[in-house]
């Protein structure tokens, strides 16, 4: 029997929402083993002077608990 844990993160990028999601995954992978999946929960952006300056992607990362 497996137990799966989830964590929610927000990735930030100056390039795109996709890159922001990758940033969140890359950072999580530095300390978490066995990442199985990632769901995109939402996106948002910071706007200054009529232009997007930061892309934010909220993700939920799932991984198996090791025993």
Biopython code that builds the backbone (N, CA, C, O; Angstrom):
import numpy as np
from Bio.PDB.StructureBuilder import StructureBuilder

atoms = [
    (1, "UNK", "N", (0.845, -1.169, 0.000)),
    (1, "UNK", "CA", (0.000, 0.000, 0.000)),
    (1, "UNK", "C", (0.899, 1.243, 0.000)),
    (1, "UNK", "O", (1.903, 1.296, 0.710)),
    (2, "UNK", "N", (0.525, 2.222, -0.796)),
    (2, "UNK", "CA", (1.297, 3.453, -0.888)),
    (2, "UNK", "C", (0.542, 4.598, -0.222)),
    (2, "UNK", "O", (-0.688, 4.624, -0.189)),
    (3, "UNK", "N", (1.302, 5.526, 0.298)),
    (3, "UNK", "CA", (0.741, 6.771, 0.816)),
    (3, "UNK", "C", (1.332, 7.888, -0.018)),
    (3, "UNK", "O", (2.547, 7.961, -0.202)),
    (4, "UNK", "N", (0.472, 8.757, -0.522)),
    (4, "UNK", "CA", (0.912, 9.858, -1.369)),
    (4, "UNK", "C", (0.678, 11.167, -0.632)),
    (4, "UNK", "O", (-0.401, 11.413, -0.094)),
    (5, "UNK", "N", (1.706, 11.994, -0.620)),
    (5, "UNK", "CA", (1.619, 13.307, 0.024)),
    (5, "UNK", "C", (1.588, 14.369, -1.071)),
    (5, "UNK", "O", (2.166, 14.191, -2.143)),
    (6, "UNK", "N", (0.905, 15.476, -0.784)),
    (6, "UNK", "CA", (0.880, 16.588, -1.729)),
    (6, "UNK", "C", (1.350, 17.864, -1.037)),
    (6, "UNK", "O", (1.155, 18.051, 0.163)),
    (7, "UNK", "N", (1.967, 18.723, -1.817)),
    (7, "UNK", "CA", (2.329, 20.057, -1.342)),
    (7, "UNK", "C", (1.935, 21.062, -2.416)),
    (7, "UNK", "O", (1.978, 20.753, -3.607)),
    (8, "UNK", "N", (1.559, 22.242, -2.003)),
    (8, "UNK", "CA", (1.221, 23.318, -2.933)),
    (8, "UNK", "C", (2.350, 24.329, -2.945)),
    (8, "UNK", "O", (2.863, 24.722, -1.898)),
    (9, "UNK", "N", (2.728, 24.742, -4.138)),
    (9, "UNK", "CA", (3.799, 25.716, -4.325)),
    (9, "UNK", "C", (3.368, 26.737, -5.362)),
    (9, "UNK", "O", (2.447, 26.494, -6.142)),
    (10, "UNK", "N", (4.042, 27.888, -5.367)),
    (10, "UNK", "CA", (3.849, 28.884, -6.416)),
    (10, "UNK", "C", (5.207, 29.145, -7.049)),
    (10, "UNK", "O", (6.139, 29.605, -6.389)),
    (11, "UNK", "N", (5.301, 28.844, -8.339)),
    (11, "UNK", "CA", (6.520, 29.143, -9.095)),
    (11, "UNK", "C", (6.411, 30.533, -9.684)),
    (11, "UNK", "O", (5.319, 30.995, -10.016)),
    (12, "UNK", "N", (7.545, 31.197, -9.812)),
    (12, "UNK", "CA", (7.586, 32.568, -10.324)),
    (12, "UNK", "C", (8.579, 32.634, -11.474)),
    (12, "UNK", "O", (9.664, 32.057, -11.401)),
    (13, "UNK", "N", (8.203, 33.340, -12.539)),
    (13, "UNK", "CA", (9.074, 33.487, -13.702)),
    (13, "UNK", "C", (8.840, 34.846, -14.344)),
    (13, "UNK", "O", (7.750, 35.411, -14.254)),
    (14, "UNK", "N", (9.850, 35.349, -14.977)),
    (14, "UNK", "CA", (9.692, 36.573, -15.769)),
    (14, "UNK", "C", (9.411, 36.231, -17.234)),
    (14, "UNK", "O", (9.222, 37.126, -18.057)),
    (15, "UNK", "N", (9.383, 34.921, -17.561)),
    (15, "UNK", "CA", (9.227, 34.472, -18.946)),
    (15, "UNK", "C", (7.808, 34.024, -19.302)),
    (15, "UNK", "O", (7.224, 34.516, -20.268)),
    (16, "UNK", "N", (7.244, 33.073, -18.506)),
    (16, "UNK", "CA", (5.942, 32.496, -18.866)),
    (16, "UNK", "C", (5.365, 31.714, -17.691)),
    (16, "UNK", "O", (6.060, 31.430, -16.716)),
    (17, "UNK", "N", (4.067, 31.366, -17.804)),
    (17, "UNK", "CA", (3.444, 30.529, -16.778)),
    (17, "UNK", "C", (4.042, 29.127, -16.812)),
    (17, "UNK", "O", (4.218, 28.504, -15.764)),
    (18, "UNK", "N", (4.353, 28.633, -17.988)),
    (18, "UNK", "CA", (4.974, 27.307, -18.116)),
    (18, "UNK", "C", (6.323, 27.285, -17.400)),
    (18, "UNK", "O", (6.623, 26.337, -16.674)),
    (19, "UNK", "N", (7.127, 28.311, -17.597)),
    (19, "UNK", "CA", (8.425, 28.380, -16.932)),
    (19, "UNK", "C", (8.249, 28.501, -15.423)),
    (19, "UNK", "O", (9.039, 27.940, -14.664)),
    (20, "UNK", "N", (7.233, 29.217, -14.983)),
    (20, "UNK", "CA", (6.966, 29.337, -13.545)),
    (20, "UNK", "C", (6.638, 27.963, -12.956)),
    (20, "UNK", "O", (7.094, 27.640, -11.859)),
    (21, "UNK", "N", (5.858, 27.157, -13.667)),
    (21, "UNK", "CA", (5.552, 25.799, -13.205)),
    (21, "UNK", "C", (6.822, 24.968, -13.133)),
    (21, "UNK", "O", (7.024, 24.225, -12.172)),
    (22, "UNK", "N", (7.684, 25.088, -14.141)),
    (22, "UNK", "CA", (8.943, 24.341, -14.155)),
    (22, "UNK", "C", (9.846, 24.779, -13.002)),
    (22, "UNK", "O", (10.541, 23.948, -12.418)),
    (23, "UNK", "N", (9.846, 26.056, -12.672)),
    (23, "UNK", "CA", (10.650, 26.554, -11.555)),
    (23, "UNK", "C", (10.195, 25.915, -10.249)),
    (23, "UNK", "O", (11.022, 25.516, -9.428)),
    (24, "UNK", "N", (8.875, 25.818, -10.054)),
    (24, "UNK", "CA", (8.340, 25.189, -8.838)),
    (24, "UNK", "C", (8.754, 23.722, -8.771)),
    (24, "UNK", "O", (9.185, 23.244, -7.722)),
    (25, "UNK", "N", (8.626, 23.010, -9.886)),
    (25, "UNK", "CA", (8.994, 21.593, -9.927)),
    (25, "UNK", "C", (10.484, 21.403, -9.694)),
    (25, "UNK", "O", (10.885, 20.521, -8.935)),
    (26, "UNK", "N", (11.300, 22.213, -10.331)),
    (26, "UNK", "CA", (12.755, 22.098, -10.175)),
    (26, "UNK", "C", (13.192, 22.338, -8.738)),
    (26, "UNK", "O", (14.069, 21.641, -8.227)),
    (27, "UNK", "N", (12.594, 23.302, -8.100)),
    (27, "UNK", "CA", (12.944, 23.603, -6.706)),
    (27, "UNK", "C", (12.510, 22.466, -5.782)),
    (27, "UNK", "O", (13.262, 22.072, -4.890)),
    (28, "UNK", "N", (11.310, 21.942, -5.990)),
    (28, "UNK", "CA", (10.817, 20.832, -5.167)),
    (28, "UNK", "C", (11.688, 19.591, -5.337)),
    (28, "UNK", "O", (11.950, 18.876, -4.371)),
    (29, "UNK", "N", (12.136, 19.338, -6.562)),
    (29, "UNK", "CA", (12.934, 18.145, -6.854)),
    (29, "UNK", "C", (14.295, 18.168, -6.165)),
    (29, "UNK", "O", (14.954, 17.132, -6.072)),
    (30, "UNK", "N", (14.722, 19.321, -5.687)),
    (30, "UNK", "CA", (16.002, 19.406, -4.974)),
    (30, "UNK", "C", (15.942, 18.690, -3.629)),
    (30, "UNK", "O", (16.968, 18.214, -3.142)),
    (31, "UNK", "N", (14.761, 18.605, -3.021)),
    (31, "UNK", "CA", (14.652, 18.019, -1.679)),
    (31, "UNK", "C", (13.618, 16.904, -1.566)),
    (31, "UNK", "O", (13.505, 16.275, -0.513)),
    (32, "UNK", "N", (12.861, 16.648, -2.635)),
    (32, "UNK", "CA", (11.816, 15.626, -2.582)),
    (32, "UNK", "C", (12.119, 14.549, -3.614)),
    (32, "UNK", "O", (12.345, 14.837, -4.790)),
    (33, "UNK", "N", (12.119, 13.290, -3.146)),
    (33, "UNK", "CA", (12.309, 12.158, -4.057)),
    (33, "UNK", "C", (10.950, 11.584, -4.439)),
    (33, "UNK", "O", (9.978, 11.717, -3.695)),
    (34, "UNK", "N", (10.891, 10.955, -5.585)),
    (34, "UNK", "CA", (9.699, 10.227, -5.987)),
    (34, "UNK", "C", (8.516, 11.072, -6.397)),
    (34, "UNK", "O", (7.372, 10.667, -6.191)),
    (35, "UNK", "N", (8.760, 12.238, -6.973)),
    (35, "UNK", "CA", (7.644, 13.063, -7.447)),
    (35, "UNK", "C", (6.942, 12.319, -8.578)),
    (35, "UNK", "O", (7.566, 11.942, -9.570)),
    (36, "UNK", "N", (5.631, 12.112, -8.415)),
    (36, "UNK", "CA", (4.839, 11.352, -9.381)),
    (36, "UNK", "C", (4.065, 12.235, -10.349)),
    (36, "UNK", "O", (3.930, 11.908, -11.528)),
    (37, "UNK", "N", (3.559, 13.350, -9.846)),
    (37, "UNK", "CA", (2.707, 14.175, -10.696)),
    (37, "UNK", "C", (2.670, 15.611, -10.203)),
    (37, "UNK", "O", (3.092, 15.924, -9.090)),
    (38, "UNK", "N", (2.151, 16.471, -11.068)),
    (38, "UNK", "CA", (1.996, 17.874, -10.721)),
    (38, "UNK", "C", (0.721, 18.369, -11.389)),
    (38, "UNK", "O", (0.528, 18.182, -12.590)),
    (39, "UNK", "N", (-0.142, 18.998, -10.612)),
    (39, "UNK", "CA", (-1.361, 19.604, -11.131)),
    (39, "UNK", "C", (-1.200, 21.116, -11.127)),
    (39, "UNK", "O", (-0.627, 21.683, -10.197)),
    (40, "UNK", "N", (-1.697, 21.753, -12.150)),
    (40, "UNK", "CA", (-1.718, 23.215, -12.208)),
    (40, "UNK", "C", (-3.020, 23.668, -11.558)),
    (40, "UNK", "O", (-4.105, 23.342, -12.038)),
    (41, "UNK", "N", (-2.911, 24.412, -10.478)),
    (41, "UNK", "CA", (-4.087, 24.872, -9.741)),
    (41, "UNK", "C", (-4.566, 26.234, -10.217)),
    (41, "UNK", "O", (-5.753, 26.546, -10.132)),
    (42, "UNK", "N", (-3.649, 27.037, -10.713)),
    (42, "UNK", "CA", (-4.038, 28.364, -11.168)),
    (42, "UNK", "C", (-2.849, 29.171, -11.633)),
    (42, "UNK", "O", (-1.697, 28.812, -11.388)),
    (43, "UNK", "N", (-3.144, 30.259, -12.302)),
    (43, "UNK", "CA", (-2.095, 31.169, -12.772)),
    (43, "UNK", "C", (-2.504, 32.596, -12.458)),
    (43, "UNK", "O", (-3.688, 32.913, -12.346)),
    (44, "UNK", "N", (-1.508, 33.441, -12.319)),
    (44, "UNK", "CA", (-1.746, 34.870, -12.120)),
    (44, "UNK", "C", (-0.507, 35.616, -12.602)),
    (44, "UNK", "O", (0.495, 35.006, -12.975)),
    (45, "UNK", "N", (-0.588, 36.918, -12.589)),
    (45, "UNK", "CA", (0.533, 37.714, -13.067)),
    (45, "UNK", "C", (0.605, 39.034, -12.308)),
    (45, "UNK", "O", (-0.399, 39.547, -11.812)),
    (46, "UNK", "N", (1.802, 39.556, -12.235)),
    (46, "UNK", "CA", (2.030, 40.893, -11.690)),
    (46, "UNK", "C", (2.137, 41.837, -12.885)),
    (46, "UNK", "O", (2.892, 41.578, -13.822)),
    (47, "UNK", "N", (1.376, 42.934, -12.846)),
    (47, "UNK", "CA", (1.354, 43.882, -13.953)),
    (47, "UNK", "C", (1.865, 45.232, -13.469)),
    (47, "UNK", "O", (1.442, 45.743, -12.432)),
    (48, "UNK", "N", (2.769, 45.786, -14.231)),
    (48, "UNK", "CA", (3.284, 47.135, -13.943)),
    (48, "UNK", "C", (3.307, 47.933, -15.244)),
    (48, "UNK", "O", (3.824, 47.471, -16.261)),
    (49, "UNK", "N", (2.753, 49.112, -15.196)),
    (49, "UNK", "CA", (2.717, 50.004, -16.366)),
    (49, "UNK", "C", (2.143, 49.325, -17.602)),
    (49, "UNK", "O", (2.625, 49.537, -18.715)),
    (50, "UNK", "N", (1.103, 48.499, -17.400)),
    (50, "UNK", "CA", (0.422, 47.874, -18.525)),
    (50, "UNK", "C", (1.101, 46.648, -19.107)),
    (50, "UNK", "O", (0.667, 46.145, -20.143)),
    (51, "UNK", "N", (2.160, 46.150, -18.465)),
    (51, "UNK", "CA", (2.857, 44.962, -18.963)),
    (51, "UNK", "C", (3.030, 43.941, -17.847)),
    (51, "UNK", "O", (3.151, 44.296, -16.675)),
    (52, "UNK", "N", (3.039, 42.675, -18.228)),
    (52, "UNK", "CA", (3.273, 41.607, -17.260)),
    (52, "UNK", "C", (4.755, 41.586, -16.912)),
    (52, "UNK", "O", (5.615, 41.507, -17.790)),
    (53, "UNK", "N", (5.038, 41.659, -15.616)),
    (53, "UNK", "CA", (6.432, 41.623, -15.164)),
    (53, "UNK", "C", (6.794, 40.303, -14.506)),
    (53, "UNK", "O", (7.964, 39.920, -14.492)),
    (54, "UNK", "N", (5.803, 39.597, -13.957)),
    (54, "UNK", "CA", (6.031, 38.286, -13.334)),
    (54, "UNK", "C", (4.844, 37.377, -13.605)),
    (54, "UNK", "O", (3.687, 37.789, -13.515)),
    (55, "UNK", "N", (5.155, 36.142, -13.936)),
    (55, "UNK", "CA", (4.139, 35.109, -14.101)),
    (55, "UNK", "C", (4.189, 34.212, -12.874)),
    (55, "UNK", "O", (5.267, 33.795, -12.451)),
    (56, "UNK", "N", (3.029, 33.912, -12.300)),
    (56, "UNK", "CA", (2.935, 33.024, -11.138)),
    (56, "UNK", "C", (2.077, 31.820, -11.521)),
    (56, "UNK", "O", (1.006, 31.972, -12.107)),
    (57, "UNK", "N", (2.557, 30.631, -11.186)),
    (57, "UNK", "CA", (1.790, 29.412, -11.417)),
    (57, "UNK", "C", (1.711, 28.633, -10.116)),
    (57, "UNK", "O", (2.732, 28.239, -9.552)),
    (58, "UNK", "N", (0.479, 28.412, -9.638)),
    (58, "UNK", "CA", (0.270, 27.639, -8.415)),
    (58, "UNK", "C", (0.127, 26.176, -8.813)),
    (58, "UNK", "O", (-0.702, 25.828, -9.654)),
    (59, "UNK", "N", (0.954, 25.313, -8.191)),
    (59, "UNK", "CA", (0.959, 23.889, -8.530)),
    (59, "UNK", "C", (0.782, 23.036, -7.279)),
    (59, "UNK", "O", (1.084, 23.466, -6.166)),
    (60, "UNK", "N", (0.288, 21.820, -7.487)),
    (60, "UNK", "CA", (0.221, 20.821, -6.423)),
    (60, "UNK", "C", (1.082, 19.647, -6.873)),
    (60, "UNK", "O", (0.809, 19.023, -7.898)),
    (61, "UNK", "N", (2.127, 19.350, -6.097)),
    (61, "UNK", "CA", (3.055, 18.282, -6.413)),
    (61, "UNK", "C", (2.737, 17.078, -5.524)),
    (61, "UNK", "O", (2.544, 17.222, -4.317)),
    (62, "UNK", "N", (2.684, 15.892, -6.133)),
    (62, "UNK", "CA", (2.381, 14.653, -5.414)),
    (62, "UNK", "C", (3.591, 13.746, -5.438)),
    (62, "UNK", "O", (4.283, 13.629, -6.449)),
    (63, "UNK", "N", (3.838, 13.099, -4.298)),
    (63, "UNK", "CA", (4.952, 12.163, -4.215)),
    (63, "UNK", "C", (4.641, 11.081, -3.202)),
    (63, "UNK", "O", (3.851, 11.284, -2.280)),
    (64, "UNK", "N", (5.267, 9.929, -3.380)),
    (64, "UNK", "CA", (5.034, 8.794, -2.494)),
    (64, "UNK", "C", (5.896, 8.913, -1.241)),
    (64, "UNK", "O", (7.067, 9.289, -1.303)),
    (65, "UNK", "N", (5.300, 8.590, -0.123)),
    (65, "UNK", "CA", (6.031, 8.556, 1.147)),
    (65, "UNK", "C", (6.848, 7.281, 1.181)),
    (65, "UNK", "O", (6.318, 6.191, 0.968)),
    (66, "UNK", "N", (8.132, 7.413, 1.447)),
    (66, "UNK", "CA", (9.004, 6.247, 1.535)),
    (66, "UNK", "C", (9.033, 5.731, 2.968)),
    (66, "UNK", "O", (8.991, 6.511, 3.919)),
    (67, "UNK", "N", (9.103, 4.436, 3.113)),
    (67, "UNK", "CA", (9.153, 3.832, 4.451)),
    (67, "UNK", "C", (10.479, 3.196, 4.660)),
    (67, "UNK", "O", (10.732, 2.629, 5.722)),
]
sb = StructureBuilder()
sb.init_structure("model")
sb.init_model(0)
sb.init_chain("A")
sb.init_seg("    ")
for serial, (resi, resn, name, xyz) in enumerate(atoms, 1):
    if name == "N":
        sb.init_residue(resn, " ", resi, " ")
    sb.init_atom(name, np.array(xyz, "f"), 0.0, 1.0, " ", f" {name:<3s}", serial, name[0])
structure = sb.get_structure()
